[in-house]
Amino acid sequence: MTSLFLKGLYFLNLAGMLAGLIMVTTNQVTGRYHCDSITVAFGDDIWDDAMVVTDSGEVKSQVLLFSYFNGVYRRGKTTQDGRPVYIEQNKFDSGPFQSTIPAEIRYCASERAWVFSHRNIRKSAKSTGDSCQWLLKSHETTEFNLLQVPSDWIVWKGTLDPRGTFSTMCNRCNEETDCNYHGQCVEGSCACDGEEWFGVRCQHKKPCKRIVGREGAQWILGIVDENTIYRSYDLPLYVYDSGLNSTTAIRQNVTSEDMIALMFSGSRWFGTVQKGKKNETNEYWIEYSRVSIIRHSFSFDPVFCEGIPTALAIY
């Protein structure tokens, strides 16, 4: 009798363990344990001769700043090797790209590592655009959760560099602390208080409407409408108003028909000149902010907000 009881107890425990294992496996496969939206930050690595595929299919050498890929990535509908695939979002409102091909972060079984890749960026002109043509990769791991992968990644800059950095943060909030006490956590997302704070975690204070450089150049906040400002990588974009040093204007060949802006590029602020674009529509600039391609850049002195140095360093 005792033997039958022990056998029954054994099989009951075994059934419980199997049920628990099945539940955990199912949750892993369905992505219940994974973050839906993450913020990714790369280091300051630069690849001088990146192989970029143009719209015409031609492969050209181009300087690549990995920080251009900073920002929000969202979990896609597909998985790879039982793990989520995270897809880069645009730099204006962190929504999906409409025409630009996004970068991806996924697990690669052949590398036994998480990898960062872009379909149109190759290691060489001869390589193909398969998903494991990585530009950065983690060290070997079987980790299912990207957020648990160590931040010391290997970066490709024409040669292997083991000193790459890659950090991630889940954008899901659980309490007011996750919103920096500047908003409420509502169904996993931060709803920022009024108009004083903005950002995924309400981490940015309402921007100045006008900033002034040490040499007197004045810049005004780019405004779409009364509720929306132009943003790049979740930070405000400023449009040149007046007072630019004549030497700088001549050096950059700036005319009255050009639009000049200060915008964030993922890790640094840049001055950008858009030739002949001063009178473009809001729709044009919203799309430009979404794509956030730095077509032309130059250096500026640090700027001041109402005479007080801002926390932003304009390079």
Buried (B, 14 or more C-beta within 10 A) or exposed (E): EEEEEEEEEEEEEEEEEEEEEEEEEEEBEEBEEBBBBBBBBBBEBEBEEBBBBEEEEEBEEEEBBBBBBBBBBBBBEEBBEEBBBBBBBBBBBBEEBEEBEBBBBBBBEEBBBBBBBBBBBBBEEEEEEEBBBBBBBBEEBEBBBBEEBEEEBBBBBEEEBEEBBBBBBBBBBEEBEBBBEBBBBEEBBBEBBEEEBBBBBBBBEBBBBEBBBEEEBBBBBBBBEEEEBBBBBBBBBBBBBEEBBEEBBEEBEBEEEBBBBBBBBBBBBBBBBBEEBBEEEEEEBBBBBBBBEBEBBBEBEEBBBEEEEBEBEBB
